[in-house]
Amino acid sequence: MTIPVFRFAPSPNGFLHLGHAASALLNARLAAEAGGRFLLRIEDIDTTRCRPEFEAAIQEDLAWLGLNWEEPVMRQSERLRCYRQSLDRLEERGLLYPCFCSRKEISADARPGERDPDGAPLYTGRCRGMPHRAAEAGKTAGQPFMLRLAMDRALAEIDGPISWSEGSQGGGIRTITGEPAHWGDVVLMRKEFPASYHLAVVIDDAAQGVTDVVRGEDLFPSTAVHRLLQALLGLPEPRYRHHGLIRNPSGEKLSKSAQSPSLRDLRAGGATPDDIRRLVQDLLPT
Ligand code: GLU
C-alpha cells in the first residue's frame, strides 16, 4: 500500500491567519491518523507579491503551532524548468496559444455577467484565432504574452467527463463531475512569471507524490481545471477534500485585505498554540 502524502501549500504573500492554521493543522492531523507524510510547499511563483520574509514567518508560525514537516521544503520559484517542460509538451500538441491582451482589453471584451468561477471576467478569445505569423511577430517584438489553454481542443483530447473523489469530514466519499469549460481558456503561463497557479499546483502535487489534497473550499471550482491538466499531462489523480472556511463576523473569508488578525497578532495578544487549536476547532465549519 502506498503511504498517504498530505501537503500544506501557502503563498508567502502575507502572514498566516486562522484559516491557514486550520488548513495546516487539518492536513497534519489527517496525515498522522493515516500514518502518512506531511509536506510543506511554498507557492511563491508570484514574484510581484511573494517575499522571503513572509516565507520565514510562515515556517516560524507553523513551528510555533507545533507542526513538523519534511525537509527540504519545495519552493515553486526553484521549479520553473519543470513548468516550462510541461508547457512545451502542451504547446507541441497545439493545446496552447499566446495571448497578448491587457487586463483592460479582457474586461472590455467580456460579455456582461460572464465571469469565471473566481469572479474574473471570462476571456472571450480575442487572441485564439491569431495567425501563427502575427503571434510570432508579437513575441519577437518583445510584447509580453501569456499562454492560454485552448479549452475546446483540450477537452476534445479527454475521454469522458472530468471527475474526482471528494472526501468529507464524516469519511464519506462522493464523485464530483467538474466543468473546466466554466473557466474558459485558462492561463497556464502568466505574463509576469513562467507558470500559473493551476499549472504549478498539479505538477508539484505529482512531483511530491501527493495522494491527498486537502484545502479550502474556495479552491473547489479550480479542481476541475486541475483534473483536466492531470489528464492531459498523464499525472496521477489525488483524492481531494475541500474544507469550509473560517469567516470574519461579516461573512468574508479571512485575508490580509479584510484586515483579519494574523497568527502573529494573536500570539502577540497572548494566545498560545493550544488556544489557536481550540479556536480553529470551534470556528472551522464542518
Ligand atoms: N497556494 C494556494 C493558496 O495559498 C493553495 C494551493 C492549494 O492548496 O492547492 O491559496
Boltz pocket constraint, residues with backbone or C-beta under 6 A from the ligand:
constraints:
  - pocket:
      binder: B
      contacts: [[A, 9], [A, 10], [A, 11], [A, 43], [A, 201], [A, 214], [A, 215], [A, 219]]
      max_distance: 6.0
